[in-house]
Amino acid sequence: MKHTDIIRKLNLEQKCALLSGETVFTTRALPGKGIPSITLSDGPNGVRKQAGAADHLGLNPSVPATCFPTAATVACSWDPALGEQLGRAMGEEAAAQEVSVLLGPGLNTKRSPLCGRNFEYYSEDPVVAGELGAAFVNGVQEHGVGTSLKHFAANNQEWRRMSISAEIDERTLREIYLAAFETVVKKAQPWTIMCSYNRINGVYSCENDWLLNKVLRDEWGFEGLVMTDWGAMDERVPSLKAGLDLEMPDCHGETDKLIVKAVQSGELEESVLDTAVERILTMVDKYLTARKDIDPASMVHPLPSSVERGYDVAAHHALARTTAEQSAVLLKNEDILPLQKDKKIAFIGEFAKVPRIQGGGSSHINNTSIESALDAAGDSVSYAQGFHIDEETTDETLLQEAITLAKESDVAVIFAGLPDSFESEGFDRTHLNMPANQNELIARISEVQPNVVVVLHSGSPIAMPWLDKVAGVLQMYLAGQASGGAAVNLLFGDALSLIHISEP
């Protein structure tokens, strides 16, 4: 049945009901009218579909999925083809979990190194973010699963993100903050766009007619649906007029009443309501049609033909490792890497055993497995914990054990970085420092061992007061569930696809 025919058979209350979620992550169904609900799921470095009671911040457990490297990591590969391959793999996993729209990628510009969510965004450079974002979207949507560009627009900090107004002149807004979104829209046509919480020059993104109608749709030719970030709705009727279609999550019928009242009073033309409903029906149809037509043989890592929808877990883990290897950055190397396997190598730091692989908040993935550097290296290295990840004060016993081991070894590889408590959705960092106990560990070991390599785990920049005291620095960023194996392959020269940033 044509959408116009369906809409004609809906009464005013039914139309309004379609414009908000039914649950935290599903759209509203009207079974009597032949309209099913579809499932949306957080991303963007994996599929975070919650199995039971859903919540937006990731407090409740989700279905196991591959935790791929974060966007900040993948951007360092400078490789759109790799980004598209990741998108295809995530499209497979989303389809296997019957997820219709993956909420990502994140394209916000890294305005400050302190933003708590920088790990989730590609780059400070809108060209890099746009090209990689477009590749990712094309990869996901190739498998009949939609994407949602976020957070549109100018959401560049977590502090007061629900109320802050980003004051930006139009040229700067277009050339820096909107440019990546424009590239992805024109090159990939994502199914949806997600509005940010903040205001832009005093106007909330969800109510911004210039942003949503004039720029996004009229100028760029966006064909899809615009939704809120979860809980970003301010005034429902002005948002609908401004081009905001879907409010998420469910509104318990409260904002539906406002739309009904506005139409009945003549404040809102019903045709505006009909347009939003048509966009929602189009999104639902895209998914239903794609699931019927998708060819399982076209999947990147297809399972045997007896499996209608699925993915190869081991192959996706291998892809996560390859991506981590190709995205790592060699910040310093004074003739120490690759390590010689016949040397006495010490791995020091709790991150060698318990790697930090992803950021916190709504993007947190329940990974299918985890591969630590210590597990990957096996008996070829010795180990000392050195510090507690979740503490900032030095444990003297652990420090002395690490110093002793470093003295007895030919090379000390220190695994360090930022713990979860230092960077996450919901708050910004207040400084660029690693925990004091880690900085002290690196400095003290450098006093007794000239051959020190530091492997860093972080989603954003950090200060390195010990940089001139160590021979090598390998930045892994937040490299996903196979980051440990990737780090070992890079350290020992079994993977050579490093980007080497030369010292000035």
SULVEN-V483030 format. One record per residue. N is the residue number from 1. RES is the residue in one letter. D_FIRST is the distance of its C-alpha to the first C-alpha in whole Angstrom. Layout:
((N;RES;D_FIRST) (N;RES;D_FIRST))
This chain:
((1;M;0) (2;K;4) (3;H;6) (4;T;8) (5;D;7) (6;I;7) (7;I;10) (8;R;11) (9;K;11) (10;L;13) (11;N;17) (12;L;19) (13;E;21) (14;Q;17) (15;K;17) (16;C;20) (17;A;20) (18;L;17) (19;L;20) (20;S;23) (21;G;23) (22;E;23) (23;T;26) (24;V;28) (25;F;26) (26;T;23) (27;T;20) (28;R;19) (29;A;16) (30;L;15) (31;P;14) (32;G;14) (33;K;11) (34;G;9) (35;I;11) (36;P;14) (37;S;17) (38;I;18) (39;T;22) (40;L;24) (41;S;28) (42;D;31) (43;G;33) (44;P;34) (45;N;36) (46;G;35) (47;V;32) (48;R;33) (49;K;31) (50;Q;32) (51;A;32) (52;G;33) (53;A;34) (54;A;32) (55;D;34) (56;H;34) (57;L;37) (58;G;38) (59;L;40) (60;N;39) (61;P;38) (62;S;35) (63;V;35) (64;P;37) (65;A;36) (66;T;38) (67;C;40) (68;F;40) (69;P;42) (70;T;41) (71;A;40) (72;A;44) (73;T;45) (74;V;42) (75;A;43) (76;C;47) (77;S;46) (78;W;45) (79;D;42) (80;P;39) (81;A;38) (82;L;39) (83;G;37) (84;E;34) (85;Q;35) (86;L;35) (87;G;32) (88;R;31) (89;A;33) (90;M;31) (91;G;28) (92;E;29) (93;E;30) (94;A;27) (95;A;25) (96;A;27) (97;Q;27) (98;E;23) (99;V;24) (100;S;21) (101;V;23) (102;L;27) (103;L;28) (104;G;31) (105;P;32) (106;G;35) (107;L;36) (108;N;39) (109;T;42) (110;K;45) (111;R;47) (112;S;49) (113;P;51) (114;L;51) (115;C;47) (116;G;46) (117;R;43) (118;N;44) (119;F;44) (120;E;40) (121;Y;40) (122;Y;41) (123;S;44) (124;E;46) (125;D;45) (126;P;41) (127;V;41) (128;V;42) (129;A;39) (130;G;37) (131;E;37) (132;L;37) (133;G;34) (134;A;32) (135;A;33) (136;F;32) (137;V;29) (138;N;28) (139;G;30) (140;V;27) (141;Q;24) (142;E;25) (143;H;24) (144;G;21) (145;V;22) (146;G;22) (147;T;25) (148;S;26) (149;L;29) (150;K;32) (151;H;34) (152;F;33) (153;A;36) (154;A;39) (155;N;39) (156;N;43) (157;Q;44) (158;E;44) (159;W;47) (160;R;45) (161;R;42) (162;M;40) (163;S;42) (164;I;44) (165;S;43) (166;A;44) (167;E;46) (168;I;45) (169;D;46) (170;E;43) (171;R;44) (172;T;45) (173;L;42) (174;R;40) (175;E;42) (176;I;43) (177;Y;40) (178;L;37) (179;A;38) (180;A;37) (181;F;33) (182;E;33) (183;T;34) (184;V;31) (185;V;28) (186;K;29) (187;K;30) (188;A;27) (189;Q;25) (190;P;24) (191;W;21) (192;T;23) (193;I;26) (194;M;28) (195;C;30) (196;S;34) (197;Y;36) (198;N;39) (199;R;39) (200;I;40) (201;N;43) (202;G;42) (203;V;38) (204;Y;36) (205;S;34) (206;C;31) (207;E;32) (208;N;33) (209;D;31) (210;W;33) (211;L;33) (212;L;29) (213;N;28) (214;K;31) (215;V;32) (216;L;29) (217;R;26) (218;D;28) (219;E;31) (220;W;30) (221;G;26) (222;F;24) (223;E;21) (224;G;20) (225;L;20) (226;V;24) (227;M;25) (228;T;28) (229;D;31) (230;W;31) (231;G;33) (232;A;33) (233;M;31) (234;D;34) (235;E;33) (236;R;29) (237;V;29) (238;P;31) (239;S;29) (240;L;25) (241;K;27) (242;A;28) (243;G;25) (244;L;25) (245;D;21) (246;L;22) (247;E;25) (248;M;26) (249;P;28) (250;D;27) (251;C;28) (252;H;29) (253;G;27) (254;E;30) (255;T;28) (256;D;25) (257;K;28) (258;L;29) (259;I;26) (260;V;25) (261;K;29) (262;A;29) (263;V;26) (264;Q;28) (265;S;31) (266;G;29) (267;E;30) (268;L;27) (269;E;24) (270;E;21) (271;S;19) (272;V;21) (273;L;19) (274;D;16) (275;T;17) (276;A;18) (277;V;15) (278;E;13) (279;R;15) (280;I;15) (281;L;11) (282;T;12) (283;M;15) (284;V;13) (285;D;11) (286;K;14) (287;Y;16) (288;L;14) (289;T;13) (290;A;17) (291;R;18) (292;K;17) (293;D;18) (294;I;21) (295;D;25) (296;P;27) (297;A;30) (298;S;29) (299;M;30) (300;V;34) (301;H;35) (302;P;33) (303;L;34) (304;P;35) (305;S;32) (306;S;32) (307;V;31) (308;E;27) (309;R;27) (310;G;30) (311;Y;33) (312;D;37) (313;V;38) (314;A;42) (315;A;40) (316;H;39) (317;H;42) (318;A;44) (319;L;41) (320;A;42) (321;R;46) (322;T;46) (323;T;44) (324;A;46) (325;E;49) (326;Q;48) (327;S;47) (328;A;51) (329;V;53) (330;L;57) (331;L;58) (332;K;62) (333;N;64) (334;E;68) (335;D;68) (336;I;67) (337;L;64) (338;P;63) (339;L;65) (340;Q;67) (341;K;66) (342;D;70) (343;K;71) (344;K;71) (345;I;68) (346;A;67) (347;F;63) (348;I;64) (349;G;61) (350;E;59) (351;F;56) (352;A;57) (353;K;57) (354;V;54) (355;P;52) (356;R;50) (357;I;47) (358;Q;44) (359;G;44) (360;G;43) (361;G;40) (362;S;37) (363;S;37) (364;H;39) (365;I;38) (366;N;39) (367;N;41) (368;T;41) (369;S;44) (370;I;47) (371;E;50) (372;S;53) (373;A;55) (374;L;58) (375;D;56) (376;A;55) (377;A;59) (378;G;61) (379;D;64) (380;S;65) (381;V;65) (382;S;67) (383;Y;65) (384;A;66) (385;Q;64) (386;G;65) (387;F;63) (388;H;61) (389;I;58) (390;D;57) (391;E;60) (392;E;62) (393;T;66) (394;T;68) (395;D;68) (396;E;72) (397;T;72) (398;L;69) (399;L;70) (400;Q;73) (401;E;72) (402;A;70) (403;I;73) (404;T;75) (405;L;72) (406;A;72) (407;K;75) (408;E;76) (409;S;73) (410;D;73) (411;V;69) (412;A;67) (413;V;64) (414;I;63) (415;F;59) (416;A;58) (417;G;56) (418;L;54) (419;P;53) (420;D;50) (421;S;51) (422;F;52) (423;E;48) (424;S;45) (425;E;42) (426;G;43) (427;F;47) (428;D;49) (429;R;52) (430;T;55) (431;H;57) (432;L;57) (433;N;59) (434;M;59) (435;P;60) (436;A;64) (437;N;65) (438;Q;63) (439;N;65) (440;E;68) (441;L;67) (442;I;67) (443;A;70) (444;R;72) (445;I;71) (446;S;72) (447;E;75) (448;V;76) (449;Q;74) (450;P;73) (451;N;70) (452;V;68) (453;V;64) (454;V;61) (455;V;58) (456;L;56) (457;H;52) (458;S;51) (459;G;48) (460;S;49) (461;P;53) (462;I;56) (463;A;60) (464;M;62) (465;P;66) (466;W;67) (467;L;65) (468;D;69) (469;K;70) (470;V;68) (471;A;67) (472;G;64) (473;V;60) (474;L;57) (475;Q;54) (476;M;51) (477;Y;49) (478;L;47) (479;A;46) (480;G;44) (481;Q;45) (482;A;47) (483;S;49) (484;G;52) (485;G;52) (486;A;51) (487;A;54) (488;V;56) (489;N;55) (490;L;56) (491;L;59) (492;F;61) (493;G;59) (494;D;57) (495;A;54) (496;L;55) (497;S;52) (498;L;54) (499;I;53) (500;H;57) (501;I;57) (502;S;61) (503;E;63) (504;P;64))
